[in-house]
Amino acid sequence: ERNVRHVVCYRNNAAVTLWSLGNETGHGDDFRAAISAIRELDPSRPVHWERGNIDADVDSCMYPSVDWVIARGKLGDLPRDSAETMKIWPTEDQSAGKPIFLCEYAHAMGNAVGNLAEYWDAIYSYDALIGGCIWDWVDQALWKYTGRVDPKTGKPERFFAYGGDWDEQPNDGPFCCNGVVLPTREVSAKLVEVAHVYRNLIVRKEPDGSLSLENRFGFTSADAFDGEWEFVADGKTVARGAFAVPAVPPLSRGALAWPAIDRAAVAEGAECFVNFIFKTRTATDLVPVGWVVARTQIDAGGAWRFADVSPAEDATADGVKIAEDARTVTVQAGPTKAVFCRKTGTLARLEMKGRTILKDAAPGLAAGPRLTCMRAFTDNDIWMRAKFFDSGLTQLRYHPEPVVVEGHAVKTAVKVTGSKSAGFRHETVWTFAPDGSVVLANTAMPFGTFPPAIPRLGLTWILDKDLQEVAYYGRGPYENYIDRRTASLLGEWRTTVDGLSEEYVRPQDNGCRTDVRWVSFADSTGAGVRFAASQPLFVQASRYAAEDLEFSRHRNGQQRFRSPLVPRDGIHVNLDVLQTGLGGGSCGPAPMEKYTIKVPQTLAWNVRMAPL
């Protein structure tokens, strides 16, 4: 009766494409009767029922992996009675020659929606794959008042509460916070990625170097939109213009011409891209004129010069002086002064052009770079969190060897250990140049028994709290991760430390920027430091340490607790060379293997820092 009422109520709504009987129950005669009743009431639409695929018109599945989706696409594109069916799919819940709809996928809980692009590459590759529904739209959290006054606003203090915050049992903790937007309906980095993957105008660079335009709109010609282009060289937009969008019909492809670009002022070999942007030409009730509906970044030649990050040839010049005493090694290189602490085996103080870049808060509390591998686990890191904790790598200890001066280089070596056998030996050769630049040649050598995956690997620095102005050349402007970055274009972006962060109802790892060529941190006068590396970096900067975020709110299955985040005195910066992706493990698959850091091998890389 419920399904009959549903169909009678909505069958004249043109937006309805198929009927679905319900969600997450068993299957039986009652549902078979419902299917029959629906078909009699509305024979024009197919019936979907995830728990009874064999009786429904459309197969379904919840939270499959990308590999599963590809295999199911191959099955669906076979003839209905193909002899190959059982070789590909040995069960009866999926059928050859039958479409499939992913009624739930890409669980968007917390920092999420990893490898969405790969899902849709698969969906567009097979006719039988007809789409899916991200679960879901909005975080379902409620304001809860604490009884205190918010010191920032002077109003009653409140926070977003979720399962368990009222001591109700049972509860699912933050499992209801699985939307692509916050409870306040603010745009999130997740939503930006979804919009990009779902866009209907896609520019491609073909193998012969020509361009094509695919129009995925069902009824609208591509020339209904205005086109703009931007020419980007080494991160800077150096030219822009408009172009006439060709009249590519709906659901088809056509040629697109490269814009006429004068490269005379661009350095030879510069890393170049062309951004193609499509905007609305007319307003609708919901969308104004000039609204961006799609953008694509196309490689236009050249490459970034990662090899430039190497020790300076003039590092032995007279402009570099080194002094030693029982506790420290001090290097003066032009405008840079670096003080190494023998007790910690790393920098204790760094000044560039008279500006303090970092300084130990107290003896033994290192602000200089430390090799680290933990992050504040996301809701989707559930697949690796327990094993990582079991590995003993959550609380690292640092055991330095004697700091050695060889010529005009400083060598440090630190044994990094957890509470069990896994750890690293981290060796660094610091080479100074008279211009004040410093190159760190790092080698990380793992030892012991590692968990199946680690979340990240890189150097954590604690910079002076006033270096809050951030500029970088990498993917932006929104937060992006290795498996959620297609919407983030390479370019030069400017923001602040706070602007890098992304809010989640339950605090967790956030604010990453990928494919970073260089990043700088400056104070209000522009003084500061710039970092670059011998390979693309994953960069994060926050006023909180990973520990602060990890233990700030309860997870599913825990008694409620809430530790309000208190900013640290310094800025915690991660310059990583490896990071595991997000995936969808809160209710679905872990990140794809290509986005997962397995037990690491010996890794070598350089980092160069220079004064601004």
C-alpha positions in Angstrom: 0.0 0.0 0.0 2.8 2.4 0.8 4.4 1.8 -2.6 1.1 2.2 -4.4 0.4 5.5 -2.7 3.9 6.7 -3.6 3.4 5.9 -7.3 -0.1 7.4 -7.5 1.2 10.6 -5.9 4.3 11.1 -8.0 3.7 9.4 -11.3 2.9 12.6 -13.2 6.1 14.2 -12.1 8.5 14.4 -15.1 11.5 14.3 -12.8 10.9 10.7 -11.8 13.1 8.3 -13.8 12.5 5.0 -11.9 10.7 3.7 -8.8 12.5 2.3 -5.8 10.7 0.2 -3.3 12.5 1.1 -0.1 15.8 0.7 1.6 17.8 -2.0 3.5 15.2 -4.6 4.3 14.9 -8.2 3.3 13.2 -9.4 0.0 10.1 -11.6 -0.3 6.6 -12.0 -1.6 5.4 -8.6 -0.2 8.0 -6.8 -2.4 7.2 -9.0 -5.4 3.6 -7.9 -5.0 4.7 -4.3 -4.8 6.7 -4.6 -8.0 3.7 -6.1 -9.8 1.4 -3.3 -8.5 3.9 -0.6 -9.6 4.2 -2.0 -13.1 0.5 -2.0 -13.5 0.1 1.6 -12.2 3.0 2.9 -14.3 4.4 0.6 -17.0 6.5 3.5 -18.4 9.2 3.5 -15.7 11.5 0.7 -14.5 11.5 -0.6 -11.0 14.6 -0.5 -8.7 14.9 -2.7 -5.6 18.4 -3.1 -4.2 17.4 -6.1 -2.0 15.7 -7.9 -4.9 17.6 -7.4 -8.1 16.5 -10.7 -9.6 12.9 -9.4 -9.6 13.6 -5.7 -10.4 14.1 -4.1 -13.8 17.4 -2.5 -12.8 20.1 -4.1 -10.8 21.6 -2.2 -7.8 24.4 -2.2 -5.3 25.6 -0.1 -2.4 29.2 1.1 -1.9 31.1 -1.0 -4.3 34.7 -0.4 -5.2 35.7 1.1 -8.6 37.1 -2.3 -9.7 33.7 -3.9 -8.9 31.9 -1.2 -10.9 34.2 -1.8 -13.9 33.5 -5.6 -13.7 29.8 -5.0 -13.4 29.9 -2.7 -16.4 31.5 -5.4 -18.5 28.8 -7.8 -17.4 26.0 -5.4 -18.1 27.2 -4.8 -21.6 27.0 -8.5 -22.5 23.8 -9.9 -24.1 21.2 -10.9 -21.5 21.7 -14.7 -22.0 25.4 -14.6 -22.8 27.3 -17.8 -22.1 30.1 -15.7 -20.6 27.9 -14.4 -17.8 28.8 -16.9 -15.1 32.5 -16.6 -15.9 32.4 -12.9 -15.1 29.8 -13.0 -12.4 29.2 -16.3 -10.5 26.2 -15.2 -8.5 22.6 -14.5 -9.4 22.3 -11.0 -7.8 23.7 -9.3 -11.0 22.6 -10.0 -14.5 24.2 -9.6 -18.0 22.4 -7.3 -20.3 20.8 -5.4 -17.4 21.5 -1.8 -16.3 22.7 -1.1 -12.8 22.2 1.9 -10.6 24.4 2.5 -7.5 21.6 3.6 -5.1 24.3 4.6 -2.6 28.0 5.2 -3.1 30.8 7.6 -2.3 29.9 7.9 1.4 30.6 11.5 2.2 31.2 11.3 5.9 33.7 13.8 7.1 36.7 14.4 4.9 35.6 12.1 2.1 34.6 11.5 -1.6 37.9 10.0 -2.7 38.3 8.6 -6.2 35.0 10.0 -7.4 36.5 10.7 -10.8 37.5 7.0 -11.2 33.9 6.0 -10.5 32.6 8.2 -13.3 35.3 7.3 -15.7 34.0 3.7 -15.3 30.3 4.8 -15.5 30.9 6.6 -18.8 32.8 3.7 -20.2 29.9 1.1 -20.0 26.3 1.6 -21.2 25.0 -0.6 -18.5 26.2 1.7 -15.7 23.6 4.4 -15.4 24.8 6.4 -12.4 24.4 6.5 -8.7 23.5 8.6 -5.6 26.2 10.0 -3.2 25.2 9.4 0.4 24.3 12.1 1.1 23.6 15.8 0.7 23.9 17.5 4.1 25.5 16.8 7.5 22.7 16.0 9.9 24.0 17.7 13.1 22.1 19.9 15.5 23.2 22.9 17.5 23.8 22.2 21.2 24.4 24.9 23.8 27.1 24.5 26.4 25.9 27.0 29.0 28.9 29.2 28.5 29.5 32.5 26.7 31.4 32.3 23.4 34.5 34.5 24.0 34.7 35.3 20.2 31.0 36.4 19.8 29.8 37.3 23.3 26.8 35.1 22.5 25.8 31.7 24.1 28.3 29.1 23.1 27.1 26.3 20.9 28.5 23.5 18.7 27.3 20.9 16.2 26.2 17.8 18.1 25.8 14.3 16.8 25.0 10.8 18.0 25.9 10.3 21.6 26.0 14.0 22.5 22.8 13.5 24.5 24.0 10.2 26.1 21.3 8.4 24.1 21.8 4.7 23.5 22.2 3.2 21.0 23.6 5.8 18.6 25.8 6.0 15.5 28.1 8.7 16.7 29.0 11.1 13.8 27.7 8.6 11.2 24.8 11.0 10.4 27.4 13.7 9.4 27.9 12.3 5.9 26.9 15.1 3.6 28.7 17.0 0.9 27.7 20.3 2.7 27.9 21.3 6.4 24.7 21.6 8.4 24.8 25.3 7.6 24.7 24.4 3.9 28.1 26.1 3.2 30.0 25.1 0.1 32.7 22.5 0.9 35.7 21.1 -0.9 33.8 17.9 -1.3 30.9 19.7 -3.1 33.4 21.4 -5.4 34.9 18.1 -6.5 31.4 16.6 -7.0 30.4 19.5 -9.2 33.6 19.2 -11.3 33.2 15.5 -11.8 29.5 15.9 -12.7 30.1 18.8 -15.1 28.6 18.5 -18.6 31.2 20.3 -20.8 34.6 18.6 -20.9 37.7 19.7 -22.9 40.2 17.0 -23.8 43.7 17.0 -25.3 43.8 14.3 -28.0 46.9 12.1 -28.7 47.6 14.2 -31.8 47.7 17.4 -29.7 44.3 18.7 -30.9 41.4 19.6 -28.6 37.9 18.1 -28.4 34.8 19.3 -26.5 32.4 16.7 -25.1 28.8 17.9 -24.4 27.1 15.7 -21.8 24.0 17.9 -21.6 20.9 16.0 -22.6 19.1 18.8 -24.5 21.4 21.9 -24.6 23.9 22.7 -27.3 27.3 23.7 -26.1 27.1 27.1 -27.8 24.4 28.1 -25.3 27.3 29.0 -23.0 30.1 31.7 -23.2 33.7 30.5 -23.2 36.8 32.1 -21.5 40.4 30.9 -21.5 43.3 31.6 -19.2 47.0 30.9 -20.1 49.0 29.9 -17.0 52.8 29.8 -17.0 54.7 28.6 -13.9 51.5 29.2 -11.9 50.8 32.7 -13.0 48.0 33.7 -15.3 49.8 35.7 -18.0 47.0 36.0 -20.6 43.2 35.5 -20.9 40.5 36.0 -23.4 37.1 34.8 -24.7 36.3 32.2 -27.3 33.2 31.2 -29.2 32.0 27.8 -27.9 31.4 25.5 -30.9 27.8 24.3 -31.5 28.5 20.7 -30.3 25.1 19.0 -30.1 23.9 17.3 -26.9 25.5 14.0 -26.0 28.2 14.3 -28.6 31.8 15.5 -29.2 33.3 18.1 -31.5 36.5 19.9 -32.2 37.7 22.9 -30.2 40.4 25.2 -31.4 43.4 26.2 -29.2 43.3 29.9 -28.4 45.8 32.2 -30.1 48.4 32.7 -27.3 51.5 34.9 -27.6 54.3 33.1 -25.7 57.0 35.6 -26.4 57.1 36.8 -22.8 57.1 33.3 -21.3 60.4 31.7 -20.2 61.5 28.8 -22.3 60.5 25.5 -20.8 58.0 27.1 -18.4 55.2 24.8 -17.1 52.2 25.9 -19.0 48.4 25.2 -18.9 45.3 26.6 -20.6 42.2 26.8 -18.4 38.9 26.6 -20.4 35.9 28.1 -18.5 32.3 27.9 -19.5 29.7 30.4 -18.1 26.0 30.9 -18.4 24.9 33.4 -21.0 21.4 34.0 -19.7 19.9 34.0 -16.2 17.5 31.5 -14.8 15.5 31.5 -11.5 18.4 29.8 -9.8 21.5 30.8 -11.7 22.7 34.3 -12.6 24.5 35.4 -15.8 28.2 34.5 -15.8 27.9 31.5 -13.5 30.7 29.0 -14.1 29.2 25.6 -15.1 32.4 23.9 -16.1 36.2 24.3 -16.2 39.0 22.1 -17.4 42.8 22.6 -17.2 44.8 21.4 -20.2 48.6 20.8 -20.3 50.2 23.3 -22.7 53.8 22.1 -22.6 56.8 22.6 -20.4 57.6 21.2 -17.0 58.4 22.4 -13.5 62.0 22.4 -12.6 62.1 20.1 -9.6 65.8 19.3 -10.3 66.6 22.9 -9.2 66.2 21.9 -5.6 69.8 20.6 -5.0 72.7 21.8 -2.9 74.2 25.1 -4.2 77.5 24.8 -6.1 78.9 27.8 -4.1 78.0 26.3 -0.7 81.7 26.4 0.3 82.1 30.1 -0.4 83.4 32.5 2.3 79.9 33.7 2.9 79.1 30.6 5.0 80.5 30.4 8.6 80.0 27.6 11.1 80.6 27.7 14.8 80.4 24.9 17.3 80.0 24.5 21.1 79.0 21.8 23.5 75.2 22.3 22.9 74.8 23.9 19.5 76.1 24.2 16.0 75.5 27.7 14.5 75.6 28.5 10.8 75.6 32.0 9.4 75.0 32.0 5.7 74.4 35.5 4.3 71.1 36.7 5.8 70.3 33.3 7.4 71.3 32.2 10.9 70.6 28.5 11.8 71.1 27.1 15.2 71.1 23.3 15.6 70.5 21.7 19.0 72.7 18.7 19.7 70.0 17.4 22.1 67.2 17.2 19.5 69.3 16.7 16.4 67.5 19.4 14.4 67.0 23.1 14.1 66.4 25.0 17.4 66.3 28.4 15.9 66.1 29.8 12.3 66.3 33.4 11.4 66.2 34.8 7.8 66.8 38.5 7.1 66.4 39.2 10.8 63.0 37.5 10.9 62.5 34.5 13.2 61.2 31.6 11.2 61.1 29.1 14.0 62.3 28.8 17.6 62.1 26.0 20.1 59.4 26.9 22.7 61.6 25.4 25.4 64.8 23.4 25.5 64.1 20.0 23.9 60.8 20.9 22.4 61.9 20.9 18.8 60.4 23.4 16.3 62.7 22.2 13.5 61.7 19.6 11.1 60.8 16.1 12.4 60.0 13.1 10.3 56.4 12.1 11.0 53.8 9.7 9.5 50.5 10.2 11.5 47.5 12.3 10.7 44.3 13.0 12.6 42.4 10.1 11.2 39.5 11.0 9.0 36.1 9.3 9.3 37.0 7.3 6.2 40.4 6.1 7.7 38.5 3.6 9.8 40.0 0.8 7.6 43.6 1.6 8.8 43.3 3.5 12.1 43.3 0.5 14.4 46.2 -1.2 12.8 48.2 2.0 12.7 47.6 2.5 16.5 48.6 -1.2 17.0 51.9 -0.5 15.1 53.1 1.9 17.8 53.6 4.7 15.3 51.1 7.1 16.8 53.6 8.5 19.4 57.0 8.9 17.9 60.2 9.4 19.8 63.4 10.9 18.4 66.9 9.7 19.3 69.5 11.9 17.7 73.1 10.9 16.9 75.9 13.5 17.2 75.5 16.5 14.9 78.5 16.4 12.5 80.1 19.3 10.6 81.8 18.4 7.4 83.2 21.3 5.5 80.3 23.7 5.1 77.6 21.1 5.5 75.9 20.0 8.7 74.8 16.3 9.0 72.1 15.1 11.3 70.8 11.6 11.9 67.8 10.7 14.1 66.4 7.3 15.0 62.6 7.7 14.9 60.9 5.0 17.0 57.4 4.1 18.0 56.3 1.9 21.0 56.9 -1.3 19.0 59.4 -2.4 16.3 58.4 0.0 13.4 60.4 3.2 12.9 62.8 5.1 10.7 66.3 6.3 10.5 66.2 9.9 9.2 69.4 11.3 7.8 69.7 14.9 6.6 72.6 16.8 5.0 72.1 20.5 5.4 73.9 22.6 2.8 74.0 26.4 3.1 74.6 29.0 0.4 75.7 32.7 0.8 72.3 33.9 -0.4 70.8 32.5 2.7 69.1 29.5 1.1 69.4 26.0 2.7 69.0 22.6 1.1 68.0 19.6 3.2 69.0 16.3 1.5 66.7 13.8 3.4 66.9 10.0 3.5 64.2 8.1 5.4 65.0 4.4 6.0 62.2 2.3 7.6 62.8 -0.6 9.9 60.7 -3.1 11.8 57.1 -4.3 11.3 54.9 -1.8 9.7 51.1 -1.7 9.4 49.5 -2.5 6.0 49.3 1.3 5.3 50.5 4.6 6.7 48.5 7.8 6.3 51.5 10.1 5.3 55.2 10.6 5.4 57.0 13.9 5.6 58.6 16.7 7.7 56.6 18.5 10.4 57.8 22.0 11.2 56.5 24.5 13.9 56.8 27.9 12.4 56.5 31.3 14.2 52.8 32.1 14.8 52.9 35.4 12.9 53.9 33.7 9.6 50.2 33.3 8.6 50.2 34.7 5.1 50.4 31.8 2.7 51.2 31.7 -1.0 51.8 28.5 -3.0 52.0 27.1 -6.5 50.0 23.9 -6.5 46.4 22.7 -6.7 43.8 25.0 -5.3 42.1 27.1 -4.1 40.1 24.5 -2.1 41.4 21.7 0.0 42.4 18.7 -2.1 43.9 15.2 -1.6 45.6 12.8 -3.9 42.3 11.0 -4.8 40.1 14.2 -4.6 41.9 16.8 -6.7 40.4 16.9 -10.2 38.5 20.2 -9.4 41.6 21.8 -8.1 43.6 23.5 -10.8 47.3 24.1 -10.8 48.2 27.7 -10.2 49.6 30.3 -7.8 47.2 30.8 -4.9 47.2 33.1 -1.9 45.4 32.6 1.4 46.1 32.4 5.1 46.9 29.6 7.5 43.3 29.7 8.7 42.1 29.9 5.1 43.8 26.6 4.3 41.6 24.7 6.8 38.4 23.0 6.1 35.7 22.6 8.7 34.2 19.2 9.6 31.7 18.5 12.3 34.0 16.0 14.0 37.5 17.5 13.7 39.9 15.5 11.6 42.8 15.8 9.1 42.0 18.6 6.7 43.4 21.5 4.6 45.8 19.5 2.4 47.1 21.0 -0.9 48.6 18.6 -3.4 51.2 18.8 -6.3 52.8 21.8 -4.6 55.9 23.2 -6.4 56.6 25.8 -3.7 55.0 27.3 -0.7 55.8 30.4 1.4 54.8 31.6 4.8 55.2 35.3 5.6 54.2 37.9 8.2 52.2 41.1 7.5 55.4 42.8 6.2 56.1 40.1 3.6 59.1 38.7 5.5 59.3 34.9 5.9 60.4 31.7 4.2 59.8 29.8 1.0 60.0 26.0 0.7 60.4 24.0 -2.5 61.3 20.3 -3.0 62.7 17.9 -5.5 59.2 16.4 -6.1 55.6 17.6 -5.7 54.7 18.2 -2.0 51.6 17.6 0.0 51.3 20.7 2.2 49.3 21.4 5.3 49.5 24.2 7.8 47.4 24.5 10.9 47.2 26.1 14.3 46.5 22.6 15.7 48.6 19.5 16.0 47.3 16.2 14.8 46.8 15.1 18.4 44.5 18.0 19.0 42.2 17.0 16.2 42.4 13.3 16.7 41.2 13.4 20.3 38.8 16.4 20.2 35.4 14.5 19.7 34.1 11.0 20.2 33.7 8.5 17.4 31.1 5.9 16.8 30.8 3.5 19.7 32.5 5.8 22.2 31.0 7.7 25.2 30.6 11.4 24.4 33.5 13.7 25.0 34.4 17.1 23.6 37.7 18.9 24.0 37.3 22.4 22.4 40.2 23.1 20.1 42.7 25.6 21.5 45.2 27.1 18.9 48.8 26.3 19.5 51.5 29.0 19.8 53.2 28.0 16.5 52.0 27.0 13.1 52.2 23.3 12.4 53.4 22.7 8.9 53.5 19.4 7.1 55.7 19.1 4.0 54.9 15.6 2.9 56.3 13.5 0.0 53.7 10.7 0.5 50.1 10.7 1.5 47.3 8.1 1.4 44.1 9.1 -0.2 40.6 9.5 1.4 38.6 6.7 -0.2 35.2 6.0 1.3 35.9 3.5 4.1 33.4 4.9 6.6 30.8 2.9 4.6 32.5 1.5 1.6 35.9 0.8 0.1 39.3 2.0 1.3 41.3 4.2 -1.1 42.3 2.6 -4.3 45.7 0.9 -4.2 47.3 3.5 -6.3 46.4 6.1 -3.7 47.6 4.0 -0.7 51.0 4.1 1.0 52.1 0.6 1.7 55.1 -0.3 3.9 57.5 2.4 2.7 60.9 1.7 1.1 64.0 3.9 1.6 63.1 7.3 0.3 65.3 10.2 -0.6 64.3 13.8 -1.4 65.5 17.4 -1.1 63.8 20.4 0.4 65.1 23.9 -0.2 64.2 26.9 2.0 65.0 30.5 1.2 64.3 33.8 2.7 61.6 36.1 1.3 
